[in-house]
Amino acid sequence: MSVDSASAYEFFKNSEEYGLSFTYRGPFFDEITTRILDISENTIAVNQQLPKINRKVSFLLVECFQNIVRHGELATENNHDKNDDGVFSLKNLGTAYLINSINLVKEDQIEALKQTVESVNTKDRDELKALYKERLEQNEVSEKGGAGLGLIELARKSGQKILYEVEPCGNGLYHFHQQILLLNDKDQQPDHYNHIPTLREKYEMMDRSDVILEYKGDFSQKSVLPIINIIESTFASEAGSVRTLKRLIHILVEVLQNISKHALEKNGSKEGIFMIGRKEGRVFLQAGNTLENSKKDELVEKLKDLESKDAEELKQMHMKRIKESLNLADKTNSGLGLLEIAKASSENIKFEFEDIDRDRSFFSMYITV
């Protein structure tokens, strides 16, 4: 990692208050929407505090995501310095859902967009319903999905005002920051949930660290499968070969399973953080989780042992370990997970430990594919 890159622990601390934090900065295409819905629905299913709100959340997710898809080509057209189409973020905080996005808007569209949002924010649900019907009847739809129909529906479904900010980002483009809030408790105060500055900070962290996707939350099988599918879709055309893509997915599965097996449990879930990105033409993975300090020395010993082996030694070690694992009643003690990662990686595994308290540390890995 470069000096400017943020560590897995910094990303974890940035997202620590959320039960779920998913952030993605392109490329954007329709298939990813389905995978994000899978992540969201699993979070609702495992969180006993949340009522059945799948339909509302699903609608809001799709509409916000599609808004970025509609405007995505602006980055390529205008040599946008961030080299992405925008940012999409889904967060769960207690019983609230926050859907934030940052997308590119041309300068000549800013005023009309601001006026539309301000107008929508002054109306109650009945007025929004009437306005939506009026816009449909007038057929005020452009190639960008105009007439503000999406914004009107977001306000209607969420029952909250749309938070937004606008900032210039060069080349005649602006970043349009938007937040949609879904509250499940009528006593909750919407003013306490302005996370636009938080996403701005996360976006800068991801940009300087070359991170494309960040996921912090539960690492049960239901949660990680959609992440694997997103990454497979995102990197399918860029991996260079089918073999490289398979190696990436193989390492990815092992890394995610490693968190699922060894992370300390919090509120009934195995919690950790995972990021994937691209630097200097190569894909990297970062992952981290809390663990008991009593397990630290053994883990360091295993990692240093792997670090000392060359490719042929790792291959022989792998064959020996597989044979040994056949006789183990507890397969989790075979040590195959880290060995699989080391064997498939193009460089040695980089690892760090951050002290949390007397009993716990945060363990993180950096793997190059």
C-alpha positions as CSV (number, residue, x, y, z in Angstrom):
1,M,0.0,0.0,0.0
2,S,1.1,3.6,-0.6
3,V,1.6,6.1,2.2
4,D,-1.6,7.8,1.2
5,S,-3.7,4.7,1.2
6,A,-6.1,4.1,4.0
7,S,-5.7,0.8,6.0
8,A,-8.5,-1.8,6.4
9,Y,-8.6,-0.7,10.1
10,E,-9.2,3.0,9.0
11,F,-12.1,1.8,6.8
12,F,-13.5,-0.3,9.6
13,K,-13.4,2.6,12.1
14,N,-15.1,4.8,9.5
15,S,-18.0,2.4,9.2
16,E,-18.0,1.0,12.7
17,E,-21.3,2.5,13.8
18,Y,-23.2,0.8,11.0
19,G,-24.7,-2.7,11.1
20,L,-24.2,-2.7,7.3
21,S,-22.0,-0.4,5.2
22,F,-21.8,-1.1,1.4
23,T,-20.1,1.4,-0.8
24,Y,-19.5,1.0,-4.6
25,R,-17.8,3.4,-7.0
26,G,-18.4,1.9,-10.4
27,P,-18.6,0.7,-13.1
28,F,-22.4,0.8,-12.9
29,F,-24.6,-1.6,-14.8
30,D,-28.1,-3.1,-14.2
31,E,-27.0,-6.5,-12.9
32,I,-25.4,-5.1,-9.8
33,T,-28.8,-3.7,-8.7
34,T,-30.0,-7.3,-8.1
35,R,-27.0,-8.1,-6.0
36,I,-27.4,-5.1,-3.8
37,L,-31.0,-6.0,-3.2
38,D,-29.8,-9.4,-2.0
39,I,-27.4,-7.8,0.5
40,S,-30.2,-5.5,1.7
41,E,-32.8,-8.2,2.1
42,N,-30.4,-10.4,4.1
43,T,-29.7,-7.5,6.5
44,I,-33.4,-7.1,7.1
45,A,-33.8,-10.9,7.6
46,V,-31.2,-11.2,10.2
47,N,-32.0,-7.9,12.1
48,Q,-34.8,-8.5,14.5
49,Q,-35.3,-4.7,15.0
50,L,-36.3,-4.2,11.4
51,P,-39.9,-4.8,10.4
52,K,-40.7,-6.1,6.9
53,I,-39.8,-3.2,4.8
54,N,-38.3,-5.0,1.8
55,R,-40.6,-3.5,-0.8
56,K,-39.8,0.1,0.2
57,V,-36.1,-0.5,0.5
58,S,-36.0,-2.4,-2.8
59,F,-37.7,0.4,-4.7
60,L,-35.5,3.1,-3.2
61,L,-32.3,1.2,-3.9
62,V,-33.3,0.5,-7.5
63,E,-34.3,4.1,-8.2
64,C,-31.1,5.6,-6.6
65,F,-28.9,3.1,-8.4
66,Q,-30.6,3.7,-11.8
67,N,-30.0,7.4,-11.4
68,I,-26.3,6.8,-11.4
69,V,-26.6,4.4,-14.4
70,R,-28.5,7.1,-16.4
71,H,-25.7,9.7,-15.8
72,G,-22.7,7.4,-15.9
73,E,-21.4,8.1,-19.3
74,L,-20.5,11.7,-18.3
75,A,-17.3,10.5,-16.6
76,T,-15.9,9.0,-19.8
77,E,-17.1,11.9,-22.0
78,N,-15.4,14.6,-19.8
79,N,-12.2,12.9,-18.6
80,H,-13.4,12.9,-15.0
81,D,-10.4,12.8,-12.7
82,K,-12.0,10.3,-10.3
83,N,-12.2,7.7,-13.1
84,D,-15.6,6.4,-12.0
85,D,-19.3,7.0,-12.7
86,G,-20.1,8.0,-9.2
87,V,-20.7,6.4,-5.8
88,F,-23.5,4.4,-4.4
89,S,-23.8,3.7,-0.6
90,L,-26.3,1.6,1.4
91,K,-26.0,1.8,5.2
92,N,-28.1,0.4,8.1
93,L,-28.0,2.3,11.3
94,G,-30.2,0.8,14.0
95,T,-33.7,0.7,12.5
96,A,-32.9,3.3,9.8
97,Y,-31.7,2.8,6.2
98,L,-29.6,5.4,4.5
99,I,-29.1,5.3,0.7
100,N,-26.5,7.9,-0.4
101,S,-25.2,8.5,-3.9
102,I,-22.9,10.9,-5.7
103,N,-23.3,11.2,-9.4
104,L,-22.0,13.6,-12.1
105,V,-24.2,16.3,-13.5
106,K,-23.4,18.8,-16.2
107,E,-23.2,22.5,-15.2
108,D,-26.2,23.5,-17.3
109,Q,-28.4,21.0,-15.5
110,I,-27.6,22.0,-12.0
111,E,-30.1,24.8,-11.4
112,A,-33.0,22.8,-12.8
113,L,-32.1,19.8,-10.7
114,K,-31.9,21.9,-7.5
115,Q,-35.2,23.6,-8.2
116,T,-36.8,20.2,-8.8
117,V,-35.5,18.8,-5.4
118,E,-36.5,22.0,-3.6
119,S,-40.0,21.8,-5.1
120,V,-40.4,18.1,-4.2
121,N,-39.3,18.8,-0.6
122,T,-42.1,21.4,0.0
123,K,-44.9,18.9,-0.8
124,D,-46.7,16.3,1.3
125,R,-47.6,12.8,0.1
126,D,-50.9,13.8,-1.5
127,E,-49.3,16.7,-3.4
128,L,-46.4,14.5,-4.6
129,K,-48.9,11.9,-5.9
130,A,-50.8,14.6,-7.8
131,L,-47.5,16.1,-9.2
132,Y,-46.4,12.6,-10.3
133,K,-49.6,12.1,-12.2
134,E,-49.5,15.5,-13.7
135,R,-45.9,15.0,-15.0
136,L,-46.8,11.6,-16.5
137,E,-49.8,13.1,-18.3
138,Q,-47.7,15.9,-19.7
139,N,-45.1,13.4,-20.9
140,E,-42.2,15.5,-19.7
141,V,-39.7,12.7,-20.1
142,S,-36.2,13.2,-21.6
143,E,-33.4,10.7,-22.4
144,K,-32.1,11.2,-18.8
145,G,-35.5,10.2,-17.3
146,G,-36.5,13.8,-16.8
147,A,-39.6,15.4,-15.3
148,G,-38.2,14.6,-11.9
149,L,-40.3,11.5,-11.7
150,G,-37.6,9.5,-9.9
151,L,-37.1,12.2,-7.3
152,I,-40.9,12.5,-6.8
153,E,-41.2,8.8,-6.2
154,L,-38.2,8.8,-3.8
155,A,-39.8,11.4,-1.7
156,R,-43.2,9.6,-1.7
157,K,-41.8,6.2,-0.8
158,S,-39.4,7.3,1.9
159,G,-41.7,9.9,3.5
160,Q,-38.7,12.1,4.1
161,K,-37.2,15.2,2.4
162,I,-34.4,14.5,-0.1
163,L,-31.1,15.8,1.3
164,Y,-28.7,17.1,-1.3
165,E,-25.5,19.0,-1.8
166,V,-23.8,20.2,-5.0
167,E,-20.0,20.7,-5.5
168,P,-17.9,21.5,-8.6
169,C,-15.4,18.9,-9.6
170,G,-13.9,20.4,-12.8
171,N,-14.4,20.0,-16.6
172,G,-17.9,21.5,-16.5
173,L,-19.1,18.8,-14.1
174,Y,-20.6,18.9,-10.6
175,H,-21.0,16.2,-8.0
176,F,-24.6,15.9,-7.0
177,H,-24.8,14.4,-3.5
178,Q,-28.1,12.8,-2.6
179,Q,-29.4,11.0,0.5
180,I,-32.7,9.1,0.9
181,L,-33.7,8.2,4.4
182,L,-36.1,5.4,5.5
183,L,-37.1,5.5,9.2
184,N,-39.0,2.8,10.9
185,D,-39.7,4.7,14.1
186,K,-41.9,7.8,13.9
187,D,-40.1,9.3,16.9
188,Q,-36.8,9.3,15.1
189,Q,-35.5,12.7,14.1
190,P,-34.5,13.0,10.4
191,D,-32.1,15.8,11.2
192,H,-29.8,13.4,13.0
193,Y,-29.2,11.4,9.8
194,N,-27.3,13.7,7.5
195,H,-24.5,11.4,6.3
196,I,-23.6,13.3,3.1
197,P,-20.3,14.5,4.7
198,T,-19.6,10.9,5.8
199,L,-19.9,9.6,2.2
200,R,-17.8,12.4,0.9
201,E,-15.0,11.3,3.3
202,K,-15.5,7.7,2.4
203,Y,-15.3,8.6,-1.3
204,E,-12.0,10.4,-0.8
205,M,-10.6,7.4,1.2
206,M,-11.7,5.0,-1.6
207,D,-10.2,7.2,-4.3
208,R,-6.8,7.6,-2.8
209,S,-6.7,3.9,-1.9
210,D,-7.9,2.8,-5.3
211,V,-10.8,0.9,-3.7
212,I,-13.8,0.1,-5.9
213,L,-16.0,-1.8,-3.4
214,E,-16.2,-1.8,0.4
215,Y,-18.4,-4.0,2.5
216,K,-18.7,-4.0,6.3
217,G,-21.2,-6.2,8.0
218,D,-22.2,-9.8,8.5
219,F,-20.0,-12.4,6.8
220,S,-22.5,-15.3,6.8
221,Q,-22.8,-17.2,3.5
222,K,-26.0,-15.4,2.5
223,S,-24.3,-12.1,2.8
224,V,-21.1,-12.9,1.0
225,L,-22.6,-14.6,-2.1
226,P,-24.0,-11.3,-3.5
227,I,-20.6,-9.7,-3.0
228,I,-18.8,-12.5,-4.9
229,N,-21.4,-12.1,-7.8
230,I,-20.8,-8.3,-7.9
231,I,-17.1,-8.7,-8.1
232,E,-17.3,-11.5,-10.7
233,S,-19.4,-9.2,-12.9
234,T,-17.3,-6.1,-12.4
235,F,-13.9,-7.8,-13.2
236,A,-15.1,-10.3,-15.8
237,S,-14.0,-8.1,-18.7
238,E,-10.8,-6.8,-17.1
239,A,-9.2,-9.9,-15.5
240,G,-7.2,-10.6,-18.7
241,S,-8.1,-14.2,-18.8
242,V,-10.6,-16.7,-17.5
243,R,-7.8,-18.3,-15.5
244,T,-7.0,-15.0,-13.8
245,L,-10.7,-14.3,-13.0
246,K,-11.0,-17.8,-11.5
247,R,-7.9,-17.2,-9.3
248,L,-9.4,-13.9,-8.1
249,I,-12.7,-15.5,-7.2
250,H,-10.8,-18.4,-5.5
251,I,-8.8,-16.0,-3.3
252,L,-12.0,-13.9,-2.7
253,V,-13.9,-16.9,-1.4
254,E,-11.1,-18.0,0.9
255,V,-10.7,-14.4,2.3
256,L,-14.4,-14.1,3.0
257,Q,-14.6,-17.5,4.6
258,N,-11.6,-16.6,6.7
259,I,-13.5,-13.7,8.2
260,S,-16.6,-15.8,8.6
261,K,-14.7,-18.5,10.6
262,H,-12.4,-16.3,12.7
263,A,-14.1,-13.0,13.3
264,L,-15.5,-12.2,16.8
265,E,-19.3,-12.4,16.9
266,K,-21.2,-9.1,17.5
267,N,-25.0,-9.0,17.8
268,G,-25.3,-12.5,16.5
269,S,-23.2,-12.0,13.3
270,K,-19.6,-12.4,12.3
271,E,-18.5,-8.9,11.6
272,G,-15.6,-7.7,9.5
273,I,-14.7,-5.6,6.5
274,F,-13.7,-6.3,3.0
275,M,-12.5,-4.1,0.1
276,I,-11.4,-4.8,-3.5
277,G,-9.7,-2.4,-5.8
278,R,-7.3,-2.0,-8.7
279,K,-3.8,-0.4,-8.6
280,E,-1.3,-0.2,-11.4
281,G,-3.2,-2.7,-13.5
282,R,-3.5,-5.3,-10.8
283,V,-6.4,-6.3,-8.5
284,F,-5.9,-6.3,-4.7
285,L,-8.1,-7.4,-1.8
286,Q,-8.1,-6.0,1.7
287,A,-9.9,-7.6,4.6
288,G,-10.0,-7.3,8.3
289,N,-11.8,-8.5,11.5
290,T,-11.4,-8.4,15.2
291,L,-10.0,-11.4,17.0
292,E,-8.9,-12.5,20.4
293,N,-5.4,-11.6,21.4
294,S,-4.9,-15.2,22.6
295,K,-5.0,-16.3,18.9
296,K,-2.6,-13.6,17.6
297,D,0.8,-15.3,18.1
298,E,-0.4,-18.5,16.4
299,L,-1.7,-16.5,13.5
300,V,1.5,-14.5,13.1
301,E,3.5,-17.8,13.2
302,K,1.4,-19.2,10.4
303,L,1.7,-16.1,8.2
304,K,5.4,-15.8,8.7
305,D,5.8,-19.4,7.8
306,L,3.9,-18.9,4.6
307,E,5.9,-15.8,3.8
308,S,9.2,-17.8,3.9
309,K,8.0,-20.3,1.3
310,D,8.5,-20.1,-2.5
311,A,5.9,-21.2,-5.0
312,E,7.1,-24.8,-5.2
313,E,7.3,-25.1,-1.4
314,L,3.8,-23.7,-1.1
315,K,2.6,-26.3,-3.6
316,Q,4.1,-29.2,-1.7
317,M,2.9,-27.8,1.6
318,H,-0.6,-27.6,0.1
319,M,-0.6,-31.2,-1.0
320,K,0.6,-32.4,2.4
321,R,-2.0,-30.2,4.2
322,I,-4.9,-31.6,2.1
323,K,-3.9,-35.1,3.0
324,E,-3.6,-34.3,6.7
325,S,-7.0,-32.5,6.6
326,L,-8.7,-35.7,5.5
327,N,-8.0,-37.1,8.9
328,L,-9.1,-34.0,10.9
329,A,-12.5,-34.0,12.6
330,D,-12.3,-30.2,12.8
331,K,-11.6,-29.0,9.2
332,T,-11.2,-25.4,10.4
333,N,-7.9,-26.3,12.1
334,S,-6.3,-27.5,8.9
335,G,-4.8,-24.1,8.1
336,L,-5.8,-24.6,4.5
337,G,-7.5,-21.2,4.1
338,L,-4.4,-19.0,4.5
339,L,-2.4,-21.5,2.6
340,E,-4.9,-21.4,-0.3
341,I,-4.7,-17.6,-0.3
342,A,-0.8,-17.5,-0.2
343,K,-0.6,-20.1,-3.0
344,A,-2.9,-18.2,-5.3
345,S,-1.6,-14.7,-4.6
346,S,1.0,-13.1,-6.9
347,E,2.9,-11.6,-3.9
348,N,3.3,-12.4,-0.2
349,I,0.4,-11.7,2.0
350,K,0.8,-8.4,3.8
351,F,-0.7,-8.3,7.3
352,E,-1.1,-5.9,10.2
353,F,-2.5,-6.0,13.8
354,E,-4.0,-3.0,15.5
355,D,-4.5,-3.2,19.3
356,I,-8.1,-2.5,20.3
357,D,-7.9,-3.3,24.0
358,R,-6.3,-5.8,26.3
359,D,-8.3,-8.7,24.9
360,R,-8.8,-7.9,21.3
361,S,-6.9,-6.9,18.1
362,F,-7.9,-6.0,14.6
363,F,-6.3,-8.2,12.1
364,S,-6.0,-7.2,8.4
365,M,-4.6,-8.7,5.2
366,Y,-3.6,-7.1,1.9
367,I,-3.5,-9.6,-1.0
368,T,-2.4,-8.9,-4.6
369,V,-3.8,-11.1,-7.4
